[in-house]
Amino acid sequence: MKPSWLRRSYNWTLAWATHPQASWALFVIAMIEASVFPIPPDILLLALALGKPQKALRFASIATAGSVVGAVIGYGIGMFLFVAVAQPLLEFYHAMERFAEVQQLFAEYGVVIVLIAGFSPIPFKVITIAAGAFGLSFPAFIVAALLSRGARFYLEGALLRWGGDALRALVERHFEWLTVAVVVVVIGGFALLWL
């Protein structure tokens, strides 16, 4: 029986664990995800850590570094390119009123929003761009991004290092169901952000 496309995608991603450029790929994906890319780096981080559990914390460090660099890029987009890029899109989608509500949340909670978004499935790129657009303190933003993304990726790395081959066997046995669960969580993150 031919494996499902999900299983083939999993096998392809897991193959990166042995690729000589795997660490660079993880860094770049984490960087662009925090500013513009829709796919979270967790997928590659998990695949790499499942392939080499003894290096799971090293991969978590790489994902954290890439994500913080990407957060700086997202912040810059919000600060310097908001009027040219984001505002016309918001006006086109008649979303300026919703944007004003998000601005009010940033005014009230600021860094707390970055902390929550960095650890949760809420799309981080939206928060990094908004932080720049709303002029959130840059040092506070960087500290919040580092803490929240580091906590998320190191938790994943620690679990995979601890779980090792047993966890890899569990993931491979229930991969399709776990993938559905992750998709539901990501969609829930988007819903939380926009409801």
C-alpha positions in Angstrom: 0.0 0.0 0.0 1.3 3.4 -1.0 2.0 5.7 2.0 -0.3 8.8 2.4 1.0 12.2 1.3 1.3 13.1 5.0 3.5 10.1 5.6 5.6 10.9 2.6 6.0 14.5 3.7 7.0 13.3 7.2 9.6 11.0 5.7 10.9 13.8 3.5 11.2 16.2 6.4 12.8 13.6 8.7 15.4 13.0 5.9 16.7 16.5 6.7 18.1 15.1 10.0 21.0 13.6 8.1 21.4 16.4 5.6 24.6 18.4 6.1 22.7 21.7 5.8 19.9 20.8 8.2 20.9 23.3 10.8 21.0 26.1 8.3 17.6 25.1 6.9 16.1 25.2 10.4 17.6 28.6 11.1 16.3 30.1 7.9 12.8 28.6 8.3 12.6 29.9 11.9 13.8 33.3 10.7 11.3 33.8 7.9 8.4 32.2 9.8 8.8 35.0 12.5 8.4 37.7 9.8 6.6 36.4 6.7 6.4 32.6 6.2 3.3 30.7 7.1 4.9 27.3 8.1 6.2 27.0 11.7 9.8 25.8 12.2 8.5 23.3 14.8 7.9 20.8 12.0 11.6 20.7 11.0 12.8 21.1 14.6 10.7 18.0 15.6 11.9 16.0 12.6 15.5 16.8 13.3 15.2 16.1 17.0 13.3 12.8 16.3 16.1 11.9 13.9 18.9 12.8 16.3 17.5 13.1 19.9 21.0 13.7 21.4 21.1 17.0 19.4 17.6 18.1 20.3 18.6 21.0 22.5 21.2 22.2 19.9 18.4 22.3 17.3 16.2 24.2 19.8 19.0 26.8 20.1 19.2 27.2 16.4 15.4 27.5 16.0 15.4 30.1 18.8 18.2 32.2 17.3 16.6 32.1 13.8 13.2 33.1 15.3 14.6 36.0 17.2 16.4 37.3 14.1 13.1 36.9 12.2 11.3 38.8 14.9 13.6 41.7 14.4 12.8 41.6 10.7 9.1 41.5 11.4 9.4 44.4 13.8 11.3 46.4 11.1 8.5 45.6 8.6 5.9 46.9 11.0 7.9 50.0 11.9 9.3 51.0 8.5 7.0 49.4 5.9 3.6 49.5 7.5 2.2 52.5 5.6 3.5 51.2 2.2 2.6 47.5 2.6 0.3 46.5 5.5 -2.0 49.5 5.6 -3.2 49.2 2.0 -3.9 45.5 2.6 -5.9 46.2 5.7 -7.9 48.9 3.9 -8.6 46.5 1.0 -9.9 43.9 3.4 -11.8 46.5 5.4 -9.9 45.4 8.5 -8.7 48.8 9.8 -11.3 48.7 12.6 -10.1 45.2 13.8 -6.5 46.6 13.5 -7.5 49.4 15.9 -8.7 46.8 18.4 -5.4 45.0 18.2 -3.6 48.3 18.7 -5.6 48.9 21.9 -4.6 45.4 23.1 -1.0 46.3 22.5 -1.4 49.6 24.3 -2.8 47.7 27.4 -0.8 44.5 27.4 2.3 45.1 25.1 5.0 42.7 26.0 2.5 40.1 27.4 1.0 39.7 23.9 4.5 38.9 22.5 5.1 36.4 25.3 1.8 34.6 24.7 2.1 34.6 20.9 5.7 33.4 21.0 4.9 30.3 23.0 1.4 29.6 21.6 0.1 28.7 18.1 -0.9 32.3 17.5 0.9 33.3 14.2 4.1 35.0 15.5 4.7 37.0 12.4 1.5 39.0 12.9 2.6 39.9 16.4 6.2 40.9 15.4 4.9 43.2 12.6 2.3 44.7 14.9 4.9 45.3 17.6 6.9 47.4 15.2 3.8 49.2 13.8 2.7 50.1 17.3 6.1 51.1 18.5 6.5 48.6 21.3 9.7 49.1 23.1 12.4 47.3 21.1 14.5 46.0 24.0 11.4 44.7 25.8 10.2 43.1 22.5 13.5 41.3 22.0 13.6 40.0 25.5 9.9 38.8 25.2 10.6 37.1 21.8 13.7 35.4 23.2 12.0 34.2 26.3 8.8 32.9 24.6 10.4 31.4 21.5 13.2 29.9 23.6 10.7 28.4 26.1 8.7 26.9 23.2 11.6 25.4 21.3 13.5 24.2 24.3 10.4 22.5 25.7 10.0 20.7 22.4 13.7 19.8 22.3 13.8 18.6 25.9 10.8 16.4 25.4 12.3 14.9 22.2 15.6 14.4 23.9 14.0 12.7 26.8 11.6 10.7 24.7 14.2 9.6 22.2 13.4 6.5 20.1 10.3 5.6 22.1 8.7 9.0 21.3 9.8 8.6 17.6 8.1 5.2 17.5 4.9 6.8 19.0 5.0 9.6 16.4 5.5 7.3 13.5 2.7 5.0 14.7 0.2 7.8 15.1 1.5 10.4 12.7 -1.7 11.1 10.8 -3.7 11.7 13.9 -1.0 13.9 15.4 -0.8 15.9 12.2 -4.6 16.5 12.4 -4.2 17.6 16.0 -1.4 20.1 15.1 -3.5 21.5 12.3 -6.4 22.0 14.7 -4.1 23.8 17.2 -2.7 26.1 14.5 -6.2 27.0 13.1 -7.3 27.6 16.7 -4.3 30.0 17.0 -5.5 32.0 14.0 -9.1 32.0 15.3 -7.9 33.3 18.7 -6.1 36.1 17.0 -9.0 37.2 14.8 -12.1 36.5 16.9 
